[in-house]
Each structure stands twice: as C-alpha cells, then as structure tokens.
Amino acid sequence: MTSSASQPTAVLDNSVFFKKSAFFKLWLFVTILLIHAMNYEAYGLREAEGAAAALLYFIEILIFKLSWLAVVTYYFLSGYSFMLGFELSKTVDKLRRRIWSLLIPWILWNTIMWLFGIAVESIPALSQHLNSGFGYELSLASWVRDGLLRPADDPFWFMSNLIVMMLLSPLVYLLVKNRYIGVLAIVTNFAAIYITEASRYSVLMTLVFFMQSAYFATHLRHLVRARYGWLPRLIAGVLLVSLVLFVLESAIYESGIFFALSFSISVPALWVVFGDVSLGSFGRKAEKYRFWLYASHYLPLECVEKLWLIVGGVSVGTAWAGMIICPALTIVLLVAASMLLERLCYPFWCLLNGKKPTRRTKSA
C-alpha cells in the first residue's frame, strides 16, 4: 500500500523528537508518581471483598505494569538524545555536560534523602510508623553505601544505571556505528539477558534499551522524526495494547528476556501511536518542576501516605481517596518548596534541577 496514510513523511530536523520527548517526559512521570502512590498492601485490597476494592486493586496493578513502559521510554529518550550525532571526539564534551544535568543532582538528591532518612529515624513519633528502618548511620561509609550506591533516593536507581550508560557510550557507539555489527551486538545483549536471567533493574537490561536507542539515533533517525498517518498509528496501537496485556501476565513480566523483547517493541509502538504531540500551555508550565518532583517525591509521598493511613484508617474508601489526595498534596508541598528555594537560594536550586548555577534574573 502506498497511500499517504500508510507512509511516513520525513521531517528534516529533530523538532518532532524534542517536542514529543518533552511531552512523554512530563506525562510518563505522572505514571511513575502513581506507582509510588500504590497502597494495595497497606489497605489489604488483595484480600478485600467487593467491587470497589477489586477495581482499585486492578487499577493499581495496571499502573504498576505500565510504569515500566514509562521507565523504558525514558531510556529511549535519554539514549537517543545523548547518542544523536555522537562521535568519539565529542565524548568528553557530552560527559562534561552530564556532570551538571546528571551526576551533581544524583549526588545531591541521594545525600538529601540519606539525611532525611537519618532525621526521620531519630524522631520516635515518626520512626514507630515506619514499616522497617532505613538502617542509615551518620558516617562516610553509610553515605557511600546507603546514600549513593543503594541509592537513598529510590527513583534514582534509574539515574544510577544511566550514569553507567554514559560511561559506556564510546563502546556502545563503536558497536552500533556499523549497521550490521550493531544488530549483532543487540542480539548478543538479548542472549546475555536470557542466559543470566537478568532482572529488569539490572545494568544489562538497561544496556539493551540504551543500545537500541543508540541504533535508532545512528541509523534510523528518519523513522523517529517521521510523521505517521492513521494506518501505521492504528497498527501500532493494536500492537501496543496487545503487548501491554501480554506483559500483564506475572510469569511474562518477571521473565527477563520476555520483558526485554516486549518493551523493545512497545516503546517504538508508543512513539508512533502518539503522532505529533507536544506540550500545551499547562505542560510547559509544569515542565519546570518535572525533574524536581521526580527527584524529591518518593520519601515525602511515603510520609503523606502514612499520615493519611493513620488519620483515615484502613478502608476501601480511604484507599480510593488516598490514591488521588496523597500524590496531589505531595505535589503541592514540593512545588511550594521548589518555589521557596528558587527565591531564597537560586544557585542551589539550579544544582538540584540539573542546571549550571547562575544568578537569578528577573525572567528566571
């Protein structure tokens, strides 16, 4: 078929990618926030009777599975943008920029959350409501072990793996530079996942997604930058839904190789389905706080959920309300904290948000 509906129309620059990536980064973060707001175990939804409990349990499990689509899509967006136009001579310059946008925030936020954990455990009124203690101690060894390597800021396991990918980027580039060797390297990576039964959190699993994004950035840019008609989007949509339902099966989801294969197909399908999306006016305003919320939300959200559970008690109604109220309240508090820090100490606010510290201008 050669109709315009089925054939992608090439776009000559990268504007489509960066517009769509901004959209995905913001709205997929919402999925990650919701997964961290899950509370089906605390409210006993798995065993609770009634349609309301069963529906909420299903929604939370669905969000849990879909959150991995968000994670893998982030790997594609990060890997593609980093490897776009990559050359060995540019390695130092690219890594230098990631010091500000990746390494420094990673160190600062993990340190903050490590100190937060120590502070919470030192307050009996709060520590008695923790399911389990952090086990942190105020020492250099604990900071390295529990603060950075674990890491203390739980969502930053993603950034920890991404830092490793940045360091491996010259090797990845050499492997994918040749179209055929690149395919062989990706297949070999899949084989390694199968043989080692690598978990979805592992560096090996991250590498297969990063390597694929590098291959797209090197050889398949025209597909990423293309505009697709209704027929390719319909086919991609059917494929995406089928794969999501496939991955919802626990045995499949927990299997490393099937996880890698299904999400390797799901992310390109998701990219095609959404067409030429971009941030609206609300999205552009909210984008300013996306990284801040990603970095800061995990432990505060846990505390808000604990407080909500204590105040409201264990009931299906409290669980339903908490799924909405707890993330919303956490966002309001953290955005307010960001605005206050930006006003009082703009250079430090920049560092926490992955930017070079500068003096605050009137427009900042």
C-alpha positions in Angstrom: 0.0 0.0 0.0 1.4 3.4 -1.0 -1.3 5.8 0.3 -0.2 8.8 2.3 -2.0 7.3 5.3 0.4 4.4 5.5 3.7 6.0 4.6 5.7 8.2 7.0 6.5 11.7 5.7 10.1 12.6 6.5 10.9 15.6 8.7 14.2 17.3 8.1 15.2 18.3 11.6 14.8 16.9 15.2 12.0 19.2 16.2 9.5 16.3 16.2 11.7 14.2 18.6 12.3 17.0 21.1 8.6 18.1 21.1 7.4 14.6 21.6 10.1 13.8 24.2 9.1 16.8 26.3 5.5 15.5 26.2 6.5 12.0 27.1 8.9 13.0 29.9 6.2 15.0 31.7 3.2 12.7 31.3 5.1 9.5 31.9 6.4 10.9 35.1 2.7 11.0 36.3 2.7 7.2 35.8 5.8 6.9 37.9 4.3 9.1 40.6 1.1 7.0 40.7 3.1 3.8 41.0 4.8 5.2 44.1 1.4 6.1 45.5 0.2 2.5 45.3 -1.2 1.2 48.6 -3.0 -2.0 47.9 -1.0 -3.9 50.5 -1.4 -1.4 53.3 -5.2 -1.4 52.8 -5.4 -5.1 52.1 -7.1 -4.7 48.7 -5.8 -8.1 47.5 -8.0 -9.8 50.1 -10.8 -7.3 50.5 -14.2 -8.2 49.2 -16.4 -6.0 47.0 -16.3 -4.5 43.5 -14.7 -1.2 44.7 -11.7 -3.0 46.3 -11.3 -5.3 43.3 -11.4 -2.3 40.8 -8.9 -0.3 42.8 -6.6 -3.3 43.1 -6.8 -3.9 39.3 -6.1 -0.2 38.6 -3.0 -0.2 40.9 -1.6 -3.4 39.4 -2.2 -2.0 35.9 -0.4 1.2 36.8 2.4 -0.8 38.2 2.9 -2.7 35.0 2.5 0.4 32.8 5.1 2.2 34.9 7.7 0.1 33.2 6.7 1.4 29.9 7.5 4.8 31.3 10.9 3.7 32.5 11.9 2.1 29.3 10.6 5.1 27.3 12.8 7.3 29.4 15.8 5.2 28.5 15.0 5.6 24.8 14.6 9.4 25.1 17.8 9.7 27.1 19.8 7.4 24.9 18.6 8.8 21.7 19.3 12.4 22.6 22.7 11.5 24.0 23.8 9.4 21.0 22.4 11.8 18.4 25.3 12.9 16.3 27.7 11.2 18.7 31.4 10.9 17.7 34.3 9.7 19.9 35.8 13.2 19.7 32.6 14.5 21.4 32.7 12.1 24.3 34.4 14.4 26.8 32.2 17.3 25.9 29.0 15.3 26.2 30.1 13.8 29.5 31.1 17.2 30.8 27.5 18.4 30.2 26.1 15.4 32.0 28.1 16.4 35.1 25.7 19.2 35.6 22.5 17.6 34.4 23.0 14.1 35.8 26.0 13.5 38.2 25.7 16.5 40.5 21.9 16.1 41.0 22.4 12.4 41.6 24.9 13.1 44.4 22.9 16.0 46.0 19.5 14.3 46.0 20.8 11.0 47.3 22.6 12.8 50.1 19.5 14.8 50.9 17.3 11.7 51.1 20.0 9.9 53.1 20.0 12.7 55.7 16.2 12.7 55.5 16.2 9.0 56.5 18.5 9.6 59.4 16.4 12.5 60.6 13.1 10.5 60.4 14.5 7.6 62.3 15.8 9.9 65.1 12.2 11.1 65.8 10.3 8.4 67.7 6.9 9.8 66.8 7.7 9.2 63.1 10.0 6.2 63.2 7.4 4.0 65.0 5.2 4.2 61.9 7.9 3.0 59.5 7.4 -0.5 58.2 11.1 -1.1 58.5 14.0 1.1 59.5 16.4 2.6 56.9 19.4 1.4 58.9 21.4 4.5 58.0 24.1 5.9 60.2 25.9 9.3 60.1 29.2 8.1 58.7 31.1 8.3 55.4 30.8 4.6 54.8 27.0 4.8 55.2 26.8 7.8 52.9 28.6 5.9 50.2 26.9 2.6 50.8 23.4 3.6 51.7 23.3 7.1 50.2 24.9 6.7 46.8 25.3 3.1 45.9 21.8 1.9 47.0 20.7 4.7 46.3 18.9 6.6 49.1 16.6 8.4 46.7 14.8 5.3 45.4 13.8 6.5 42.0 17.4 7.4 41.3 18.3 3.7 40.5 17.3 4.7 37.0 19.8 7.6 37.0 22.5 5.3 38.5 22.1 2.9 35.6 22.0 5.9 33.2 25.3 7.2 34.5 26.8 3.8 33.7 25.4 4.0 30.2 27.0 7.4 29.7 30.4 5.9 30.7 29.8 3.1 28.3 28.7 5.4 25.5 32.0 5.2 23.5 31.8 1.4 23.5 28.1 1.5 22.5 28.9 3.9 19.7 31.7 1.6 18.3 29.3 -1.3 18.4 26.4 0.3 16.7 28.4 2.5 14.3 28.2 -0.3 11.7 24.6 -1.2 10.9 25.2 -5.0 10.9 27.6 -5.2 13.8 25.0 -3.1 15.7 22.3 -5.6 15.1 24.6 -8.4 16.2 25.5 -6.5 19.4 21.9 -6.0 20.3 21.0 -9.7 19.6 24.0 -10.7 21.8 22.7 -8.4 24.6 19.3 -10.2 24.4 21.1 -13.5 24.6 23.1 -12.4 27.6 19.8 -11.4 29.3 18.3 -14.8 28.6 21.4 -16.7 29.8 21.9 -14.6 33.0 18.2 -14.2 33.7 18.9 -10.5 34.2 16.3 -8.6 36.2 14.5 -5.5 34.9 16.6 -3.3 37.3 19.9 -4.6 36.0 22.5 -2.7 34.1 22.4 -5.4 31.4 18.7 -4.8 30.9 19.3 -1.1 30.7 22.1 -1.6 28.2 19.8 -3.4 25.7 17.4 -0.5 25.7 20.2 2.1 25.6 21.9 0.3 22.7 18.7 0.2 20.7 18.1 3.9 21.2 21.7 4.5 20.0 21.0 2.4 17.0 17.9 4.5 16.2 20.0 7.7 16.6 22.7 6.4 14.3 20.8 4.6 11.6 17.0 5.1 11.9 16.6 8.8 12.6 14.2 9.2 9.7 11.8 6.8 11.5 12.0 8.8 14.7 11.5 12.1 13.0 8.7 10.9 10.7 5.1 11.9 10.8 2.8 8.9 10.6 -0.7 8.5 9.1 -3.7 6.9 10.7 -3.0 3.4 9.5 0.5 3.0 11.0 -0.8 4.5 14.2 -3.7 2.1 14.3 -1.5 -0.9 13.7 1.0 0.4 16.4 -1.9 0.9 18.8 -3.2 -2.6 18.4 0.3 -3.9 18.8 0.9 -1.8 21.9 -2.3 -2.8 23.7 -1.6 -6.5 22.8 1.9 -6.3 24.3 0.8 -4.5 27.4 -1.8 -7.2 28.0 0.9 -9.8 27.3 3.2 -8.2 29.9 0.5 -8.1 32.5 0.8 -11.8 32.9 3.0 -12.2 36.0 5.2 -15.0 34.6 5.9 -13.0 31.5 6.5 -9.8 33.4 9.0 -11.4 35.7 10.9 -13.1 32.9 13.9 -11.0 31.8 14.0 -12.0 28.2 10.3 -11.5 27.5 10.3 -8.2 29.4 13.2 -7.0 27.2 11.6 -8.2 24.0 8.1 -6.9 24.7 9.2 -3.4 25.8 11.7 -3.2 22.9 8.6 -3.3 20.7 6.3 -1.4 22.9 8.3 1.8 23.0 8.5 2.3 19.2 4.8 1.5 19.0 4.1 4.1 21.7 6.1 6.6 19.7 4.1 6.0 16.5 0.7 6.0 18.3 1.0 9.4 19.7 1.8 11.2 16.5 2.9 14.8 16.6 2.1 15.6 20.3 3.7 18.4 22.2 3.3 20.2 25.5 0.4 22.5 25.8 0.5 25.7 27.9 -0.1 23.8 31.1 2.5 21.2 30.2 5.1 23.9 29.5 4.5 25.5 32.9 4.5 22.1 34.7 7.7 21.0 32.9 9.7 23.4 35.1 9.0 21.2 38.1 9.2 17.8 36.5 12.7 16.8 37.4 12.3 18.4 40.9 9.2 16.3 41.6 10.9 13.2 40.2 13.9 13.7 42.4 12.1 14.7 45.6 8.7 13.0 45.7 9.5 9.4 46.9 10.0 9.8 50.7 7.7 12.8 51.2 5.0 10.8 49.4 5.6 7.8 51.7 5.2 10.1 54.7 2.0 11.7 53.4 0.6 8.2 52.7 1.5 7.1 56.2 -0.2 10.1 57.7 -3.3 9.6 55.5 -3.5 5.9 56.6 -3.2 6.9 60.3 -5.8 9.6 60.0 -8.3 7.8 57.8 -7.9 4.3 58.9 -7.9 1.1 56.8 -10.9 1.2 54.5 -11.5 0.9 50.7 -12.9 4.5 50.7 -9.7 5.8 52.3 -7.7 3.9 49.8 -9.6 5.4 46.9 -9.3 8.9 48.2 -5.7 8.5 49.1 -4.8 7.4 45.6 -5.7 10.9 44.5 -5.2 13.1 47.6 -1.8 11.8 48.6 0.0 12.5 45.3 -1.8 15.8 44.8 -0.9 17.0 48.3 2.7 15.9 47.9 3.0 17.8 44.6 1.6 21.0 46.1 4.0 20.8 49.0 7.1 20.0 46.9 6.3 22.7 44.3 5.9 25.2 47.1 9.3 24.1 48.5 10.8 24.5 45.0 9.4 28.0 44.6 10.7 29.0 48.0 14.2 27.6 47.4 14.3 29.2 44.0 13.6 32.6 45.6 16.0 32.2 48.6 18.9 30.3 47.0 18.7 30.2 43.2 22.2 28.7 42.6 21.5 25.7 44.8 18.0 25.3 43.2 19.8 25.2 39.8 22.2 22.5 41.0 19.3 20.4 42.3 17.5 20.8 39.0 20.5 19.7 36.8 21.4 23.2 35.7 24.6 25.3 36.0 24.3 27.7 38.9 23.8 31.3 37.8 22.5 34.5 39.2 18.7 34.7 39.1 17.4 37.1 36.5 14.0 38.7 36.6 12.7 36.3 34.0 14.1 33.2 35.8 
